Amino acid sequence: MRISVVGLGKLGSPLAAVFAAKGFHVIGTDLNPAAVAAINAGRAPVDEPGLQDLITASAGRLSASDDAVSIVSDSDATFIIVPTPSDSTGKFSNDYALKAMATVGQGIRRKDGYHLVVMTSTVMPGSTGGELREALERHSGRTLGPSLGLCYNPEFIALGSVVRDMLRPDMILIGESDTNAGDRLESIYRQSCDNTPAFRRMNFVNAELTKISVNTFVTTKISYANMLADICDRLPGADVDVVTHAVGADSRVGVKYLRGATGYGGPCFPRDNVAFAALARTIGANPELAEATDRVNRYQIERVLGAIQARMQEHGTIGILGLSYKPDTAVVEESQGVAVAERLLADGHTVVAYDPKALTAAQTQLRGRLKEAETAEACARAADLVLVMTAWPAFRTVAAAAFERPGRRMTVIDCWRILPADVRDVADVVYIGQGGSVPIASLV
Ligand SMILES: NC(=O)c1ccc[n+]([C@@H]2O[C@H](COP(=O)([O-])OP(=O)(O)OC[C@H]3O[C@@H](n4cnc5c(N)ncnc54)[C@H](O)[C@@H]3O)[C@@H](O)[C@H]2O)c1
């Protein structure tokens, strides 16, 4: 089977490489010539752990072209993975997807035989069976049925573990135009996955709703854990890790993502949550839970700033460890570390920062106003107060000596409770989610 992939970005290039590594002949395309050139040179177009190894292992089966129409007509199945940016109402725009669909349709018009089109980009419920289907049928000159199949098949991956998540997914979600289209897509994944995932096959609208529901459920869980951490901050003797560890042991709850710390960020969680609320509002359903999840998430920025203000009344230099929205990625979209840095800079503080991958991207967002440190220790040494915003594994072994100050103890606010224990020997470490400031007598 020959597979074409339209869009070789953060998701498209790993997907193309996974299929090629598993024996499919894959040809990709992208409007960005650098992505096409990278694939043809055997280089990963994006920085993602494991991607380069897969591309190297796929030599001879993976290539790219700027002729999008031809790659479609020369293949049996096409995956579309282009951006679907949020519009001013919070819904996802189909503009890129519709343009891609037009090109794909032209490619199908040129060929004989069955073709399967797979929409992988996240879209609003109603899109696949509505304007995307209409565009595909119009441009290909075919109707969905014996010679043309359409599936909605979003990925459930996290940046930093995209390759692993694609090779070992919990679930493959397929919205299908008919059983034949779904069977063909399922057989691709049975060949490309290292595990045997659950397959959930359904109509388009159920699949579209499932995709944003999964992410919205997880964001609700994160905001719930952060609400618990806020309570633990104030409750003498309370420790959010002890509570979430026990709450998560209940199989109805589970421990994953139940970790009180900073708010969620990145290119998916915040906007999927907002889109879910926008969908509910548009159709007259109650959006309150999704809206509250978003409000609680934004409140985490205020919580961190409040913790700083309580301990630092004068302007000074604040060291931030971690600016990416999560570890193992350079992405800073909707990063709470960057949001906190922005507010501290606006308040007149100096901000010195260290991040293993995201400093350049953060500097771009913050218009070059950060002082850059080359190591976590250098960041700590340059600061009056240190804040840990991202749970990079490297922060677990940072040298305690970097926090030592002659004749006094500096304050360290560790939102992820990951710094080594010996930092407490030389500095006052505030663990977010461990309380508390409210006198016990006022509680009962
Ligand atoms: N990044 C994530 O964590 C993630 C997770 C789940 C779902 N998604 C969804 O996947 C989709 C893609 O996300 P991404 O992170 O890979 O985006 P991205 O911006 O990294 O990549 C998209 C690529 O598509 C290319 N492109 C746009 N229009 C094109 C066209 N007509 N023909 C060829 N190439 C075209 C762009 O040049 C870009 O390289 C979005 O809908 C996103 O919501 C992303």
The ligand as an SDF file (V2000), in Angstrom:
LIG
                    3D

 44 48  0  0  0  0  0  0  0  0999 V2000
    0.8100   19.1620   17.7690 N   0  0  0  0  0  0  0  0  0  0  0  0
    0.0350   18.4700   18.5710 C   0  0  0  0  0  0  0  0  0  0  0  0
    0.3620   18.2320   19.7460 O   0  0  0  0  0  0  0  0  0  0  0  0
   -1.2720   17.9050   18.0590 C   0  0  0  0  0  0  0  0  0  0  0  0
   -1.9030   16.8850   18.7910 C   0  0  0  0  0  0  0  0  0  0  0  0
   -3.1280   16.3970   18.3600 C   0  0  0  0  0  0  0  0  0  0  0  0
   -3.7100   16.9500   17.2300 C   0  0  0  0  0  0  0  0  0  0  0  0
   -3.0710   17.9540   16.5420 N   0  0  0  0  0  0  0  0  0  0  0  0
   -3.7400   18.4890   15.3600 C   0  0  0  0  0  0  0  0  0  0  0  0
   -3.0070   18.1000   14.2020 O   0  0  0  0  0  0  0  0  0  0  0  0
   -3.1200   19.1210   13.2100 C   0  0  0  0  0  0  0  0  0  0  0  0
   -1.7400   19.5040   12.7520 C   0  0  0  0  0  0  0  0  0  0  0  0
   -0.9870   19.9110   13.8710 O   0  0  0  0  0  0  0  0  0  0  0  0
    0.5930   20.0530   13.8200 P   0  0  0  0  0  0  0  0  0  0  0  0
    0.9970   20.3070   15.2320 O   0  0  0  0  0  0  0  0  0  0  0  0
    1.2140   18.9390   13.0810 O   0  0  0  0  0  0  0  0  0  0  0  0
    0.7190   21.4030   12.9730 O   0  0  0  0  0  0  0  0  0  0  0  0
    2.0300   22.0170   12.2980 P   0  0  0  0  0  0  0  0  0  0  0  0
    1.7490   23.4370   12.0950 O   0  0  0  0  0  0  0  0  0  0  0  0
    3.2520   21.5890   13.0560 O   0  0  0  0  0  0  0  0  0  0  0  0
    2.0950   21.2810   10.8730 O   0  0  0  0  0  0  0  0  0  0  0  0
    1.1620   21.4580    9.8510 C   0  0  0  0  0  0  0  0  0  0  0  0
    1.8920   21.4760    8.5290 C   0  0  0  0  0  0  0  0  0  0  0  0
    0.9300   21.5110    7.4750 O   0  0  0  0  0  0  0  0  0  0  0  0
    1.4850   22.2790    6.4120 C   0  0  0  0  0  0  0  0  0  0  0  0
    0.4000   22.6550    5.5000 N   0  0  0  0  0  0  0  0  0  0  0  0
   -0.6120   23.5260    5.6820 C   0  0  0  0  0  0  0  0  0  0  0  0
   -1.4350   23.5420    4.6110 N   0  0  0  0  0  0  0  0  0  0  0  0
   -0.9480   22.6370    3.7480 C   0  0  0  0  0  0  0  0  0  0  0  0
   -1.3370   22.1990    2.4590 C   0  0  0  0  0  0  0  0  0  0  0  0
   -2.4410   22.6610    1.8630 N   0  0  0  0  0  0  0  0  0  0  0  0
   -0.5780   21.2760    1.8340 N   0  0  0  0  0  0  0  0  0  0  0  0
    0.5640   20.7890    2.4230 C   0  0  0  0  0  0  0  0  0  0  0  0
    0.9710   21.1720    3.6330 N   0  0  0  0  0  0  0  0  0  0  0  0
    0.2350   22.0700    4.2910 C   0  0  0  0  0  0  0  0  0  0  0  0
    2.1760   23.4090    7.1250 C   0  0  0  0  0  0  0  0  0  0  0  0
    3.1440   24.0300    6.2950 O   0  0  0  0  0  0  0  0  0  0  0  0
    2.7890   22.6960    8.3280 C   0  0  0  0  0  0  0  0  0  0  0  0
    4.1090   22.2510    8.0940 O   0  0  0  0  0  0  0  0  0  0  0  0
   -3.9200   20.2510   13.8540 C   0  0  0  0  0  0  0  0  0  0  0  0
   -5.2710   20.1100   13.5320 O   0  0  0  0  0  0  0  0  0  0  0  0
   -3.7430   19.9870   15.3300 C   0  0  0  0  0  0  0  0  0  0  0  0
   -4.8150   20.4790   16.0800 O   0  0  0  0  0  0  0  0  0  0  0  0
   -1.8620   18.4280   16.9250 C   0  0  0  0  0  0  0  0  0  0  0  0
  1  2  1  0
  2  3  2  0
  2  4  1  0
  4  5  1  0
  4 44  2  0
  5  6  2  0
  6  7  1  0
  7  8  2  0
  8  9  1  0
  8 44  1  0
  9 10  1  0
  9 42  1  0
 10 11  1  0
 11 12  1  0
 11 40  1  0
 12 13  1  0
 13 14  1  0
 14 15  2  0
 14 16  1  0
 14 17  1  0
 17 18  1  0
 18 19  2  0
 18 20  1  0
 18 21  1  0
 21 22  1  0
 22 23  1  0
 23 24  1  0
 23 38  1  0
 24 25  1  0
 25 26  1  0
 25 36  1  0
 26 27  1  0
 26 35  1  0
 27 28  2  0
 28 29  1  0
 29 30  1  0
 29 35  2  0
 30 31  1  0
 30 32  2  0
 32 33  1  0
 33 34  2  0
 34 35  1  0
 36 37  1  0
 36 38  1  0
 38 39  1  0
 40 41  1  0
 40 42  1  0
 42 43  1  0
M  CHG  2   8   1  16  -1
M  END
$$$$
